[in-house]
């Protein structure tokens, strides 16, 4: 291998988020071949529209995973369902209550994040168990609250979630701005640097003066807020809330974090990679649909691909 090739490979290795975009590009090109070139542009537009929700929950999950080994939020699907139901109920199909409904969804998400942290902190149980237990409680609360009713969103809100500018979804543009703000939060603030320091070595961070428990609390609150916001927007996008509408985001929220280049051991986060990984997952599903596979086989293949990529991506990172 030539020196230039080695330099190029090292350059790519130093930017793991690029691999997720390259993977999405490869699957997109393969889908174009399978479909004989039909709908290539529409496929990209749809990918941006549907990937927004995976990006939102992926960002929140990324902050939690960056805290270090064992930190993960399994309550996101239940959070999405409950927050979506609350948002639609508060909006009550009235355009003048949209902002109030969005605010309530975020408040519900914050409450979920705070509850998760209390279980972890007060009961001294691993986050994976605490958040899983919280998800069962949230599902029960959602059943009692929503009682299986699907409340349609206000017309203006539903229109906003599918609005496009030059073929690009408005939600994608708004989420991109939010991603940039999160990048500033992660790399340019004391809080963000504390998250990275905690993930690299919690004991050393505590000895260095980092208020570790406060950082963990804020991080779980942040993840909960992203889940709540996703629930409200997803309910508007799909025409109404349902308690199980967040089910698919349990594995995908973790997959996009790891595929996108965030270290599974914590201490290293990668925001751009979440976008690439979200597009990659959507393109995989689209390819299987285009090839004519049924839902059952498509789900199995998608799961196998996700597991394989997570295994490869995680195995290449040195665990602390």
C-alpha positions in Angstrom: 0.0 0.0 0.0 1.4 3.4 -1.0 2.1 6.2 1.5 -0.7 8.2 0.1 -3.1 5.3 0.5 -1.9 4.8 4.1 -2.4 8.5 4.9 -5.9 8.5 3.4 -6.8 5.4 5.4 -5.5 7.0 8.6 -7.5 10.1 7.8 -10.7 8.0 7.5 -9.8 6.1 10.7 -9.6 9.3 12.6 -13.1 10.2 11.5 -15.3 7.2 12.3 -18.5 9.2 11.5 -17.6 9.1 7.8 -18.0 5.3 7.7 -21.7 5.7 8.5 -22.3 8.1 5.6 -20.3 5.9 3.3 -22.4 2.9 4.3 -25.6 4.9 3.7 -24.3 5.9 0.3 -23.4 2.3 -0.6 -26.8 1.0 0.4 -28.5 3.8 -1.5 -26.6 3.0 -4.7 -27.5 -0.6 -4.3 -31.1 0.2 -3.8 -31.0 2.3 -7.0 -29.6 -0.7 -8.9 -32.3 -3.0 -7.5 -35.0 -0.5 -8.4 -33.5 0.2 -11.9 -32.9 3.9 -11.1 -36.5 4.7 -10.1 -37.2 7.0 -7.2 -33.6 7.8 -6.3 -34.4 11.4 -5.3 -37.5 10.5 -3.5 -35.6 7.9 -1.5 -33.2 10.5 -0.2 -36.0 12.9 0.7 -37.9 10.1 2.6 -34.7 9.1 4.3 -34.2 12.7 5.7 -37.9 12.8 6.8 -37.9 9.5 8.7 -34.4 9.7 10.0 -35.2 12.9 12.0 -36.8 10.9 14.8 -34.0 8.4 15.0 -31.5 11.3 15.2 -33.5 13.0 18.0 -33.5 9.9 20.2 -30.0 9.0 19.1 -28.6 12.4 20.4 -30.2 11.8 23.8 -28.9 8.2 23.9 -25.5 9.4 22.8 -25.1 11.7 25.8 -26.1 8.9 28.2 -23.8 6.3 26.6 -20.9 8.8 26.7 -21.2 8.8 30.5 -19.4 5.5 30.5 -20.0 1.7 30.7 -23.4 0.7 31.9 -25.2 4.0 31.2 -28.1 3.5 28.8 -31.7 4.6 28.6 -34.1 1.8 27.8 -37.2 3.9 28.7 -37.1 5.9 25.5 -39.8 3.9 23.6 -42.2 4.3 26.6 -41.2 7.9 27.0 -42.0 8.6 23.3 -45.5 6.9 23.6 -46.4 8.7 26.8 -45.1 12.1 25.7 -46.9 11.9 22.4 -50.2 11.0 24.1 -49.8 14.0 26.5 -48.9 16.4 23.7 -51.9 15.4 21.5 -54.2 15.6 24.5 -53.0 19.0 25.5 -53.2 20.3 21.9 -56.7 19.0 21.6 -56.6 19.4 17.8 -56.4 23.2 18.3 -53.7 25.1 16.4 -53.4 27.7 19.2 -52.3 25.0 21.7 -49.4 23.6 19.7 -46.6 25.3 21.6 -48.3 24.3 24.9 -48.5 20.7 23.8 -44.8 20.6 22.7 -43.8 22.2 26.1 -45.8 19.5 28.0 -44.2 16.7 26.0 -40.7 18.0 26.9 -41.8 18.4 30.5 -43.0 14.8 30.6 -39.7 13.8 29.1 -37.8 15.7 31.7 -39.8 14.0 34.4 -39.0 10.6 32.9 -35.3 11.4 32.8 -35.4 12.6 36.4 -37.3 9.5 37.5 -34.7 7.3 35.8 -31.9 9.1 37.6 -33.6 8.8 41.0 -33.9 5.0 40.5 -30.3 4.8 39.6 -29.0 7.1 42.4 -31.3 6.2 45.3 -31.7 2.5 44.7 -28.1 2.0 43.5 -29.1 -0.2 40.7 -27.5 -0.4 37.2 -29.0 2.1 34.7 -30.0 -0.7 32.3 -32.2 -2.2 35.0 -33.5 1.1 36.3 -34.5 2.4 32.9 -36.1 -0.9 31.9 -38.2 -0.9 35.1 -39.1 2.7 34.4 -40.3 1.8 31.0 -42.9 -0.7 32.4 -44.1 2.0 34.8 -44.4 4.5 31.9 -46.3 2.0 29.8 -48.8 1.5 32.6 -49.1 5.2 33.0 -49.6 5.7 29.3 -52.4 3.1 29.2 -54.2 4.8 32.1 -53.7 8.2 30.5 -54.4 7.5 26.9 -56.8 4.6 27.3 -56.0 3.4 23.8 -57.4 6.5 22.1 -55.6 8.0 19.2 -55.9 11.7 19.2 -55.2 13.4 15.9 -52.9 16.4 15.9 -53.9 20.0 15.0 -54.0 20.6 11.3 -51.2 23.2 11.4 -48.9 20.9 13.5 -49.5 18.0 11.2 -48.7 20.2 8.2 -45.6 21.5 9.8 -44.2 18.0 10.4 -44.4 17.1 6.7 -43.5 20.6 5.3 -40.6 20.7 2.8 -38.4 23.5 1.5 -36.9 22.7 -1.9 -37.6 19.1 -1.3 -35.9 19.1 2.1 -38.1 18.4 5.1 -38.3 21.3 7.5 -38.0 19.0 10.4 -34.7 17.8 9.1 -33.4 21.4 8.8 -34.6 22.1 12.4 -33.0 19.0 13.7 -29.8 19.9 12.0 -29.7 23.2 13.8 -30.5 21.4 17.1 -27.6 19.0 16.3 -25.2 21.9 15.9 -26.4 23.4 19.2 -25.7 20.1 20.9 -22.2 20.0 19.3 -21.6 23.4 21.0 -23.0 22.0 24.2 -20.8 19.0 24.1 -17.5 20.5 23.1 -17.7 24.2 24.2 -19.3 24.1 27.6 -18.3 22.9 31.1 -21.2 20.5 31.1 -20.2 18.9 27.8 -16.6 18.5 28.9 -17.7 17.1 32.2 -19.7 14.4 30.4 -16.7 13.4 28.4 -14.4 13.4 31.4 -16.9 11.3 33.4 -17.1 8.8 30.6 -13.3 8.6 30.3 -12.8 7.9 34.1 -15.5 8.7 36.6 -13.2 8.4 39.6 -10.6 10.7 38.1 -13.3 13.2 37.1 -14.6 13.3 40.6 -11.1 13.8 42.0 -10.6 16.6 39.5 -13.6 18.5 40.9 -16.3 17.4 38.4 -19.7 17.1 40.1 -20.3 13.7 38.6 -23.8 13.1 40.0 -25.0 16.5 38.8 -23.6 15.8 35.4 -25.4 12.4 35.3 -28.7 13.9 36.4 -28.5 16.6 33.7 -27.7 14.0 31.1 -30.6 11.8 31.9 -32.8 14.8 32.0 -31.5 15.8 28.5 -32.1 12.4 27.1 -35.6 12.4 28.5 -36.4 15.8 27.0 -35.2 14.6 23.6 -37.5 11.5 23.9 -40.4 13.7 24.8 -39.8 16.1 21.9 -39.6 13.1 19.6 -42.8 11.7 20.9 -44.7 14.9 20.1 -43.2 15.4 16.6 -43.7 11.7 15.7 -47.4 11.9 16.8 -47.8 14.9 14.5 -46.0 13.2 11.6 -47.9 9.9 11.8 -51.4 11.5 12.3 -51.8 10.7 16.0 -50.2 9.2 19.1 -50.1 5.5 20.1 -48.4 3.9 23.0 -46.3 1.6 20.9 -45.2 4.1 18.3 -41.7 4.4 20.0 -41.1 0.6 20.0 -38.7 0.6 17.0 -36.5 3.3 18.6 -35.2 1.0 21.4 -32.6 -0.8 19.3 -32.2 1.9 16.7 -31.4 4.6 19.2 -28.5 2.5 20.5 -27.5 1.3 17.0 -27.1 4.8 15.5 -24.9 5.9 18.5 -22.5 3.0 18.0 -22.6 2.8 14.2 -22.0 6.6 14.2 -18.7 6.4 15.9 -19.4 7.0 19.6 -17.3 4.8 21.9 -19.4 2.1 23.6 -17.1 2.4 26.6 -17.9 6.1 27.0 -15.8 9.2 27.0 -16.0 9.8 23.2 -19.1 11.1 21.4 -19.8 11.7 17.7 -22.8 13.8 16.7 -22.3 13.8 12.9 -22.2 10.0 12.8 -25.7 9.8 14.2 -27.0 11.4 11.0 -25.0 9.0 8.9 -26.1 6.0 10.9 -29.8 7.0 10.8 -29.7 7.4 7.0 -27.9 4.0 6.8 -30.6 2.2 8.8 -33.3 3.8 6.7 -31.6 2.8 3.5 -31.2 -0.8 4.6 -35.0 -1.0 5.2 -35.7 0.7 1.9 -33.4 -1.7 0.1 -35.1 -4.8 1.6 -38.5 -3.3 0.7 -37.4 -2.6 -2.9 -36.1 -6.2 -3.2 -39.6 -7.4 -2.4 -38.9 -9.1 1.0 -41.9 -9.5 3.3 -42.1 -7.7 6.7 -41.0 -10.7 8.7 -37.9 -11.4 6.7 -37.2 -7.7 6.5 -37.2 -7.3 10.2 -34.9 -10.3 10.7 -32.4 -9.1 8.1 -32.5 -5.6 9.5 -31.8 -6.9 13.0 -29.0 -9.1 11.8 -27.4 -6.2 9.9 -27.7 -3.9 12.9 -26.1 -6.5 15.2 -23.3 -7.2 12.8 -22.4 -3.5 12.4 -22.6 -2.8 16.1 -20.3 -5.8 16.8 -17.8 -4.7 14.2 -17.9 -1.1 15.3 -17.8 -1.9 19.0 -15.1 -4.5 18.6 -12.7 -2.0 17.0 -12.8 0.3 20.0 -10.7 -0.5 23.0 -12.8 -0.9 26.1 -11.6 0.8 29.2 
